[in-house]
Amino acid sequence: MRKEISTGKAPQVTGPFSQGIQTEDFVFTSGQIPLTLQGELHGGSLEDQIHQIMHNLEAILAAANVSFERVVKTTIYVTDMEGYKTVNEVYGSYMKEPFPAREVICVKALPLGAQVEISMIAKRT
């Protein structure tokens, strides 16, 4: 079974992908950049942008009836490793031990000029 996750509490998709996909055992979110509900790139500080991403992810997970406590894997893309400490602080404020497995990957560019993109995998049961 594969079911699309869609919520009006996170930015709507603009391409051939879903906000998330739910299977019998897992929820997979698409990578989230700091878009507002209006689909505009959040122009605040790196910290504010990560909070926006985490709120978007929280809404997508909630649409599948799971929370951050069920996340088992996170992938974070950044365009500058100088913000690594900020990423850890903000991301860490949403997560509880035992923390999910995670990697942070520095890339040349992200969609719409974003500085950070985060995706998650959560276990449903």
QUIKA-V20094 format. One record per residue. N is the residue number from 1. RES is the residue in one small letter. BURIAL is + if it has 9 or more other C-alpha atoms within 8 Angstrom, else -. Layout:
n = (N	N)
res = (RES	RES)
burial = (BURIAL	BURIAL)
This chain:
n = (1	2	3	4	5	6	7	8	9	10	11	12	13	14	15	16	17	18	19	20	21	22	23	24	25	26	27	28	29	30	31	32	33	34	35	36	37	38	39	40	41	42	43	44	45	46	47	48	49	50	51	52	53	54	55	56	57	58	59	60	61	62	63	64	65	66	67	68	69	70	71	72	73	74	75	76	77	78	79	80	81	82	83	84	85	86	87	88	89	90	91	92	93	94	95	96	97	98	99	100	101	102	103	104	105	106	107	108	109	110	111	112	113	114	115	116	117	118	119	120	121	122	123	124	125)
res = (m	r	k	e	i	s	t	g	k	a	p	q	v	t	g	p	f	s	q	g	i	q	t	e	d	f	v	f	t	s	g	q	i	p	l	t	l	q	g	e	l	h	g	g	s	l	e	d	q	i	h	q	i	m	h	n	l	e	a	i	l	a	a	a	n	v	s	f	e	r	v	v	k	t	t	i	y	v	t	d	m	e	g	y	k	t	v	n	e	v	y	g	s	y	m	k	e	p	f	p	a	r	e	v	i	c	v	k	a	l	p	l	g	a	q	v	e	i	s	m	i	a	k	r	t)
burial = (-	-	-	+	+	+	+	-	-	+	+	+	-	-	-	-	-	+	+	+	+	+	+	-	-	+	+	+	+	+	-	+	+	+	+	+	+	-	-	-	+	+	-	-	-	+	+	+	+	+	+	+	+	+	+	+	+	+	+	+	+	+	+	+	-	+	+	+	-	+	+	+	+	+	+	+	+	+	+	+	-	-	+	-	-	+	+	-	-	+	+	+	-	-	+	-	-	-	-	+	-	-	-	-	-	+	+	-	-	+	-	-	-	+	+	+	+	+	+	+	+	+	+	+	-)
